[in-house]
Amino acid sequence: HGSPAGTPMEKLLVLMKYMVDHNEAHAQELAALAEQLSAAGETSAGAQVMDALVGFDVANAKLAAVHSRLSDR
């Protein structure tokens, strides 16, 4: 595909890719936070953060699938 200065759809795809990658980086940070909470004795809080990450990862996978489908056109 073209550069970010390309068509409106190309711009949307670049933005979606950025968001998916950004979400993945946040997911890694949240997993590290959960580990740190658990290590600090806050096992319940750590488990809750990990549980929230499941939903976060599912949503991001759906966004990545949309991006992939649109990119394959």
Secondary structure as UniProt FT lines:
FT   TURN            4..5
FT   HELIX           8..39
FT   TURN            40..41
FT   HELIX           43..71
//
